[in-house]
């Protein structure tokens, strides 16, 4: 089981953590919502929870709860900038379908 991030995403996370003034890393997860069933969650965290699985890539710690890991195992987090739009992108090999707006997915 593994989660990874691209170098571009790691640079962006590092910048956010530096601007924030504190933080251990990122928490990735999923929640039930949207028209396809699940959506990704992403938040900056100051400490890991006892049940978290912790991965590290390019010096960035990524925390994931065991329930979410089942759905996002093998995922790579990337950061894309396209014109005025920018944001993190989840490249999840487990996704079977996505809704039309791209906000939710099924596995």
C-alpha positions as CSV (number, residue, x, y, z in Angstrom):
1,X,0.0,0.0,0.0
2,X,1.3,3.4,-0.9
3,X,0.4,7.0,-1.5
4,X,2.7,9.4,-3.4
5,X,2.9,13.0,-4.5
6,X,4.7,14.6,-7.4
7,X,7.6,16.9,-7.0
8,X,5.4,19.8,-8.1
9,X,2.7,18.9,-5.4
10,X,5.4,18.6,-2.8
11,X,6.7,22.1,-3.5
12,X,3.2,23.5,-3.3
13,X,2.5,21.8,0.1
14,X,5.9,23.0,1.4
15,X,5.0,26.5,0.4
16,X,1.5,26.3,2.1
17,X,3.0,24.9,5.3
18,X,5.7,27.6,5.4
19,X,3.1,30.3,4.9
20,X,0.9,28.7,7.5
21,X,3.8,28.8,10.0
22,X,3.3,25.3,11.2
23,X,2.2,21.8,10.2
24,X,3.3,18.2,10.0
25,X,1.9,17.5,6.5
26,X,-1.3,16.6,4.7
27,X,-4.2,14.4,5.6
28,X,-5.9,12.8,2.6
29,X,-9.1,10.9,2.7
30,X,-12.5,10.3,1.2
31,X,-16.0,11.1,2.3
32,X,-19.4,10.0,1.1
33,X,-21.0,12.7,-1.0
34,X,-21.6,13.9,-4.6
35,X,-23.5,12.3,-7.4
36,X,-21.0,9.4,-7.8
37,X,-20.7,8.5,-4.1
38,X,-17.3,9.6,-2.8
39,X,-15.2,12.8,-2.8
40,X,-11.6,13.4,-1.8
41,X,-10.7,15.4,1.3
42,X,-7.4,17.2,1.8
43,X,-6.3,19.2,4.8
44,X,-3.2,20.4,6.5
45,X,-2.5,18.8,9.8
46,X,-0.3,19.5,12.8
47,X,-0.1,16.0,14.2
48,X,-0.8,12.4,13.1
49,X,-3.6,10.4,14.8
50,X,-2.8,7.0,16.3
51,X,-4.7,5.1,13.6
52,X,-3.2,7.1,10.7
53,X,-1.1,5.4,8.0
54,X,1.8,7.8,7.4
55,X,3.6,8.0,4.0
56,X,6.5,10.3,3.1
57,X,7.4,11.6,-0.3
58,X,9.8,14.4,-1.2
59,X,10.0,15.2,2.6
60,X,6.2,15.7,2.9
61,X,4.3,13.5,5.3
62,X,0.9,12.2,4.2
63,X,-1.5,10.9,6.8
64,X,-4.5,8.7,5.8
65,X,-7.1,7.0,8.0
66,X,-7.4,3.2,7.3
67,X,-11.0,3.4,6.0
68,X,-9.9,5.9,3.3
69,X,-6.8,4.0,2.4
70,X,-8.9,1.2,0.9
71,X,-10.3,3.6,-1.7
72,X,-7.1,5.7,-2.5
73,X,-4.3,3.1,-2.2
74,X,-1.9,3.7,-5.1
75,X,-3.0,7.3,-5.6
76,X,-0.6,10.0,-6.7
77,X,-1.3,13.6,-5.7
78,X,-0.3,16.1,-8.3
79,X,-0.6,19.9,-8.6
80,X,-1.7,21.5,-11.8
81,X,-1.9,25.1,-13.0
82,X,-3.9,25.8,-16.1
83,X,-4.3,29.5,-16.8
84,X,-6.0,31.1,-13.8
85,X,-7.1,27.7,-12.5
86,X,-4.8,25.8,-10.1
87,X,-5.2,23.0,-7.7
88,X,-4.4,19.5,-6.5
89,X,-5.3,16.5,-8.7
90,X,-5.8,13.0,-7.4
91,X,-4.5,10.3,-9.9
92,X,-6.3,7.3,-8.4
93,X,-6.0,3.9,-10.2
94,X,-9.0,2.6,-8.3
95,X,-11.5,4.9,-9.8
96,X,-14.1,3.2,-12.0
97,X,-16.2,6.2,-12.8
98,X,-16.4,10.0,-12.1
99,X,-19.4,12.3,-12.2
100,X,-19.6,14.9,-15.0
101,X,-18.4,17.8,-12.9
102,X,-15.4,15.8,-11.6
103,X,-16.2,16.3,-7.9
104,X,-17.0,12.7,-7.0
105,X,-16.1,9.2,-8.0
106,X,-16.8,5.5,-7.5
107,X,-14.5,2.6,-7.1
